[in-house]
Amino acid sequence: MNAVVSLNGSVYWPQDVLIFITNESGVFLHDNVFNLSSDNATLTNQSITSPSGFVLGTGHNAYYGNYNSSIFLSYSLSFAGYMIMKVENSSSGTLIKFGVLILQNGTYTHEMFWFNNVTIHQRGDPYFLVNGTEYTPAGIYFYMGSYYDAELVLAGEANGESTSFTSLHGKLGLFYVVDNKLYSFPSYYTFGADTGESTNDVYVSYDGAVQVNSGQLDLTDFGQLNASQYPPLTFEVTSQSSPHATQSSTGSSSQPPSQSSVTSNEQSTMTHNVSGSQTSNTGSSDIDYSFLGGIVIVIAMLIASRMKKK
């Protein structure tokens, strides 16, 4: 999942990434941040910091990733949850928080992982910007990040990789949140535009929700999502099953996943926030998604009941 943060004339591109290792039934919780403020914009280990990661590359090829510490979850199908990003002011600048709420891991569960906090050492009024009428400052000729859109996409892991699925069945959704309620964007697309990676055999269908299956790509647009077809943020737990989580170091670079699934780039301006801690909270029957001072949340849903990559 990725979206664009506007910050006093600067533009950043954070990504909340699930790296599925399907032959091991495991998933890494990963995040990246890129600087799209211009074609030559860069990041350094002084301009962006986190206890979990660092900047790789130099010049306009520099980007941040949580390579010091990445949570690895064992999963069982059906696997379902929400991926969450929020941005807020902090004493050191602008704070971007990355989280994953696991709602189902074989059986129903309730486990919240705030797995990384990233500080951009630039003060201002940060917010997520979704705008279908203009390009980011990096421009249409830059190799990534052309559009002010929000994306939830299935794709290869990194370095322009294209992945293929021998089997796939799931449901996707992409929302922003006000007062603990899911709200649809004005319109969506069945493909991504910004992300460098891709897949070529995912068929996206729409019936008020978004269904994904292995099949031929169909590049089209569709209307608003029906939030009532997705689990609420207050979730009733029927049984407990805690996914096995471990801390792991990873050295591979993860460019953002892309090119097939759910995208919105309608004109809309938003900020978002969600309360929570950095720890996993198992057994609670709801989440404290406190709405703070008019701040808005962007959140994505992933439900997979069958998934296997080539």
N, C-alpha and C positions, 0 to 999 in steps of 0.2 A: 504494500500500500504506500502511495506517495502523494504528496500535495506540496503546494508552494507557499512559503512564508514571506510576507512583505514586511520589511523592517526599515522604516525611514529612508526609502530610496534604494536600499539593498534588497536582494532577493536570494533566498536560500531554499534548498530542495531536500527536505528530510524524508526518509523512507523507513517504514516499519516492515521488516522482512521475515518471513518464515522460510527457512531453507530445509526442505524435506529430503531426508535420506531414506528413500522408500524401501530399499532392500534391507535396512536396519530398523525400520519402523521408528524412526527418530526424527526430530526437528530441532534446528538451531533457531534461537531468537536473536535476530540480528538487526542492526540499524546502520544507516549511512546518512551523511549530510554533505551536500554539494553547494557551491557558491555559483549562482546564476546571475550575479549582478552585472556582468559584462562578459564579452568573449574572452577577456584576459583575467577575469576574477580568479582569486586563489584562496586557499585556506592554509593556515600554519598551526603548529602546536601551541602557539601563543594566542591566536585569534579565536580558536575553538578548543575547548578542553572537556575532558570527562575522565573519571576514574576507571572507566571500562574500555577506553580506546584511544586512538591517536590518528593523526593525519598521514596518509600515504601519498606519494607523488609530490611533484612540484609544479609551480606555475598554474596554468588553467587545468592541468590534469590532477591537481591535488583534491583529495576528498577524505572525509572522516569515516571511520568504521569502528565498531566496538570489538577490536581484535585482542584486547587484553583479557576480556572475560565475557564469554558468551554462554548463556544457559542452553543446555541440551535436554529436551523432553522426550521420553519414550511415549509413543502414542499407540492407541488401538482404535480401529474404526468401529463405529462412527465417531468422528473427531469434529468438534464444533467449538466455536468461540468467537470473540470479538477482538480485533486488532485496534489499538487506540493510540492516537498521537495528540499531544496538547502543547501549547506554547504559552509562555507567561513571562512577565518581568521578574527578575531576581536582583539581589544586591550586586551581583557580578556582571549583569548584562541581561541577555535573553536566554531563557531556559526552555529547551525542548525535551519533553518526556515521552518515552516509548513504553507501551504496555501491551499485554495480551491477557485477556480473560478467557480461561478455559471453562466451557459449559458442559462439554461432553468429551470423555476420553474412554471409549468403550462403553462405560456406563455414565450416568449423570454425575457431575461433580461441580465444584465451584472454586476455582483457584485463580487468583489474580497475581500476575507477575508485572510489576513495574521494573523492567530489566535494565533501563539505562536512563540517566539524566545527562544531557549535553548542554554546555553553556557556550553561547556565542558572545564574545566579549564586546558587545555593541549594545548600547542602551537605545531605547526608543519605544514605539508602540507596536509590538509585533502582532500579526494576525495572519490567518490562512486566507489566501485570495484565490477564488475560483472565478474566472472571467473569460468568457468566450469571444471577446471582441478585440483582444490584443495579445501580442507575444511577450515573453519575458525579455529583459534587457539583453540576455545572451544572444537573442536573435534567431531567425529561422535557419541560419546557416551553421549554427553551432551544433556539435555532434550529439547534444542531449539538451533536454529542458526547454523546448520551444514554447510550450503552452502553459497557461495558468489553469491547469486542470487538476482534478483529484482522480487517482487511478487505483483500482484493485485488480491486479493482473496475474495470470499464471504464465510462467516462462522459465527459461534456463536460469542457472544460479548467478553467473558472472561472466565478464569478459566477452559480452556479445553472444553468449551461448544460446542456441535454440534447442529446446527439449521436445520430446514426443511422449505421448501417453498411450500405453497399450490398453489401459482401463481407467476410466474416470467417471465418477458420478458425484455431483455435489450441488450446493446452492451458495451463491454469493450475494452480497448486498453492500451498499456504500451509502452512508448517512452522515448528517450532522445532527447534533443533539442540543436541545434547549429544555431546561427544567426536567431532565431525566427522560425525555421523550425523543424517539427517533424521528427525524424529518428527512423526507426525500429531497434530492436535488431536482431542479426543473426537468432535466432530461439526461439520458445516459446513452453510451455507445457500447457495442459489443467488442471493442478493441481498444488498446492503449496507443498513445502517440509519443510519449516522452521517453519511456523506458528503453534501454538498449538491448535487452534480451527478448526472446520471443518463443512462441510455439506455433505450430502450423496444423494442429489436429484437435482443436477444442471447438466444439459447437455450442453456441450460447443461445438459449431460448428464453422467452419472457412470458410469464402469465400473472403479472403483478409482483412476482419474485423472479430472480434470475437463476436458471438452471444451467449447469455446465456438464457436458458429456464429451467423451472422445468422439470425434467426427470432423467434418469439413468446416473450416472457418466461414462465417457469414458476416461480412462487414456491414453493419447497419446501425440505426439508432432506434431507441424506443422511449416510452414515456416514463412517468414517475413510478417508483417502487411503492408497494403496499406494505407499510411498516407492520401492519397487523399479522403478516405472514412470517415475521421474524420474532425471536424470543425478546421479551422486554428486558430492560436493564435491571429490573428487580426480578430475580429468577428464583422460582420455587424448586428447592432441591428435593428429589425423591430418594436418592441414595448417594453414597459417597464413594468416590474413587479418585485418589490423588495420583496425578501423573508423576513418574519418577523424573526428577529434575537434578541435573548436575551442572557444575560450572566447568566450562571447557575453554581452552584457548584455541583460536583458529587463525591461520596465517593466510588464508586465501582472500583475495579481494572480491567483494560482492557488489558488482554494478547492479542497479535496480532491475527487478524482474519486469517483463513487459509483453505487450502486443496482443493479449487476448483476455478479455473479460469485461470489466465494468468500468466505464469512465464517464465523468461529468465535466464539462467545461462551459456550462452556462454562466451568464454574468451574475455574479453574486460575491459579496465580500463578507468574510466571517473571521472571528477569532474563536478559540475554544480552550477549555480547561476541564480537568477532571480531578477530583481529590483522590488521594490514596497514598500508600507507602511503598517503599522499595521491596517489601517482603511478600512472600506468598501467604495468602490467608485462605486456609482450607476449612470448609464446614459452615461458612456463613451462608445464610439464605438470601442475602441481597448485597448490593454494593452501595457504598456511599458515593454517589456521583453528585456531590454538592454543586449547585449552580452558583458560581461566584461572580457577582458584580456584572451581570450581563454577558459573561464569557460563554462562548459556544464550543461544543465538542464536535470533532470529526471522527467517525468511527466506522469500521468495516466489519462485516460478518463473513466467516468462512465455515461452511459445513461440508465435510467430505465423508461420504459413506463407502466410496470405493475409489482407490487411487493407486496407480502403478505406472511408473515412468520406465521408458526404454533405457 
